[in-house]
Amino acid sequence: MSKKMPPEYYQLLEEIQAIDFVIVELNLYLDTHPDDTAAIKQFNEATKRSMELKAEFEKKFGPLMHFGYSFSNYPFNWKDTPWPWQV
């Protein structure tokens, strides 16, 4: 059974989802407009923000991904729920 998470857990997850949506949309746009320097700048800024949010989330709540894409705290906490896709 999943444990109750603090409101910040859900807030950070929502911010990560929103910025990652922006990244996907910009990526699709840049596939057809590869010379748009403003869009490239936005893409890079969004990517940096996504990395910052994910690092903050993982520091506070544990890994977002497994198989070497995220670090673990001690003790190994990938097994701890809820997992991001369960909320």
Solvent accessible surface area in square Angstrom, and as a share of the most:
residue,aa,sasa,rsa
1,M,237,1.06
2,S,57,0.37
3,K,116,0.49
4,K,183,0.77
5,M,21,0.09
6,P,63,0.40
7,P,114,0.72
8,E,67,0.30
9,Y,4,0.02
10,Y,87,0.33
11,Q,110,0.49
12,L,7,0.03
13,L,10,0.05
14,E,120,0.54
15,E,59,0.27
16,I,11,0.05
17,Q,115,0.51
18,A,58,0.45
19,I,33,0.17
20,D,40,0.21
21,F,129,0.54
22,V,63,0.36
23,I,31,0.16
24,V,81,0.47
25,E,80,0.36
26,L,24,0.12
27,N,65,0.33
28,L,104,0.52
29,Y,86,0.33
30,L,28,0.14
31,D,98,0.51
32,T,102,0.59
33,H,84,0.37
34,P,88,0.55
35,D,128,0.66
36,D,45,0.23
37,T,107,0.62
38,A,62,0.48
39,A,6,0.05
40,I,65,0.33
41,K,127,0.54
42,Q,97,0.43
43,F,50,0.21
44,N,84,0.43
45,E,94,0.42
46,A,8,0.06
47,T,37,0.21
48,K,129,0.55
49,R,101,0.37
50,S,4,0.02
51,M,128,0.57
52,E,76,0.34
53,L,4,0.02
54,K,58,0.25
55,A,63,0.49
56,E,63,0.28
57,F,2,0.01
58,E,38,0.17
59,K,171,0.72
60,K,101,0.43
61,F,50,0.21
62,G,2,0.02
63,P,16,0.10
64,L,21,0.11
65,M,93,0.42
66,H,62,0.27
67,F,175,0.73
68,G,76,0.73
69,Y,163,0.62
70,S,21,0.14
71,F,192,0.80
72,S,48,0.31
73,N,75,0.39
74,Y,207,0.79
75,P,92,0.58
76,F,133,0.55
77,N,21,0.11
78,W,39,0.14
79,K,137,0.58
80,D,61,0.32
81,T,38,0.22
82,P,12,0.07
83,W,67,0.24
84,P,22,0.14
85,W,161,0.56
86,Q,88,0.39
87,V,80,0.46
